[in-house]
Amino acid sequence: MDGRDGMRAADSDRAAVADRLRVALEEGRLDLHEYDERLQRAYAARTYADLKVLLADLPPMTPPQRSGLAPAAAPIVGLPGDQPGQTATRGATARWLAEVWFPYLRVIAIVVTIWAVTSLLSQDLQYFWPAWVAGPWGAVLVIRTVTGLAGGEPRREAIKRQRRQERKQAKRAINPDTPQ
């Protein structure tokens, strides 16, 4: 062993090899059993030579921008006049707005229903106390919505959601017997 092969590998090197093995699994170059074995060996590797052996029979990874193949993705249908990528952004924004506002709308519907039922049962129009729930909370949500949209929060949330989904899929690929 000379040079780099004898040097100790870092955790980031092991993680990079694990990512490459995951890609090879997704491409169909490795079966699940072989992927699992190599992954265990990757995290147990001490030197660069130990890691190099795990990737020796796999072709090098080509960055997507240099690849001749287009990534397989579902077609995104947009509205006439949309710019490319605008539809995905609009979907992420709509989802974020729904996550922010739906709990508020549900609670307001419940408290207004309670107010209406109590007014009907007392046969007298009661003081509209749901305004004390709706007003302050609504003001806070308006501020959060404005600052979140201005700060790009919907996009960050969409990226986090995508990463969580990818980690979940990777876990399922490693251990398909676990309940979902």
N, C-alpha and C positions, 0 to 999 in steps of 0.2 A: 504494500500500500504506500502510495506516495501522494504528497500534496493534500488536496481537499478530501480524498476518500477516507483518510484516517482521522480527519477532524470530527469533533463531536457535533452532532446535529442539535438544533434548537427546536423548541416547541413549535415555532412558526414553520420550520422546515417540515416537521411531521404533519402539521395541519395542511400544508400545501400538497404533500403527497397524498394525504387522505382525500383532499378535494379532487385531485387528479384521478384517484381510484374511483371516486363516486361518479365522475364524468364517464369513466370507462365502463362502469356498471350501467349507466343510463344509455350509453351508446350500444350496449350489448356485447362489448368486448370481453367482459368478465361475467361469470354466472354469480349468483348470490353467495354460494359457498366459498368460491375462490376470492370474492371481494371481502368477505368476512375474515378469511385467513390473512389476506394481505393487509387489511386494516389493522388487525391485531398486531401483526409484525411491524407495521409502520409506527404504531404508538409505542412499541417496545424497542424500536431501533435506537442505537446509541451513536452511530457514525453515519456520515454521508454515504459510505459504501453500502451500509445496510439498507438505506432508503433507495439507492440507485438500483439495487437488485430488484426491488419491487416494481419498478417502472421499465425495466430493461426490454420487455417484450411488447410494450405499448408504444404506439406512435406518439410523437410529440403533439402537444395541444396547439392548435392554431387559434389565434385570437379571432373572435367573431367578425371583426371588421376586415380581416384578411382572408377569411374563409370564402370559398366559392359557393358555398351553400347558404341559403337563407334559413334562419331559424324557423322551425315550425311553430306557428301561432295561429290562434283563431282570428279570422278576419274581424276587424273592428268597423262597424258601420257607423258612419257619422251623419250629421245633418249637412245639407248642401251649403257650401261656403266655408265649412270647417277647415282649419289647418290640420296637417297630420299631427297626431299626438294630442290635439285639443280635446278629442272625444274621451280619451283616457283620463285627462286632467279633469274634465267635466264630471266623469263618473266618480273619481276619487273625491272631488269636492262635494258632490251630492251625497255620497256615502258618509263623509265626515259630518256634513250638516245634519244628516239624519241621526247619527250617533249623538250629536250634541243636543239636538232639539226634541227628539222623540220622548225621552224620559220626562222632560218638562211638560210636553203636551199630554202625556198619559196622566201625570199627577194632576194637572189642571182639570182634565176631564173628570177625574175621580172627585176632586174637591167641589167642583161645580155641581156634580151629580148629588153629592151629599148635601150641599146647600139647597138644591132644588127639592130634594126629598123632604128635608126638614121643614122647608117653607110650605110644602104641600100638606104635610102631616099637621103642622100647627095652624093651617088655614090662614096664614098671615105671611106677607112677604118679609122675610128676615133680612137683617143687615147682610150685605154682600161681602162677607169676610174672605172669600177666595181671592179677592183683590190683594190681600196682604201676603198671599202665597205667590200669586202670579206676578205682581208688580216688581218686587225686589229681585226675584229669581230671573224674571224676564230681562230686567235691566242688566244683570250680570251676564246672561247669555248673549245679549246683543253686543256687549263689550267683548266677550270672548270670541264671538263670531267675527267681528271686525278685525280684532288683533290677530286671530288665527288665520283668516284669509289673507291679511296683509303680510303675515310672516311665513306663509307657505306651509302651514300645519297639515292641510289635507294631503299634500304630496308626501310629507314625512311619514304620516300615518300609513299611507298606502305602501311605502317602502318597508316600514316595520312589519306590516301585515304580510307582505310578500316574503320577507325573510323568515317570519314565523312559519309560514306555509312550507317553504323550502326545507326548513329544519325538520318539520313534522314528516314530510315526505322522505327525507333522508333517514329518519328514525324508523319509518315503516319499511324502508328498503333494507335496513340492517337487521331489523327484528320483525318480520311480517306476522309473527304469531301473537303479538300483543293486540288487545282489543282497541278499537278506535273510538 
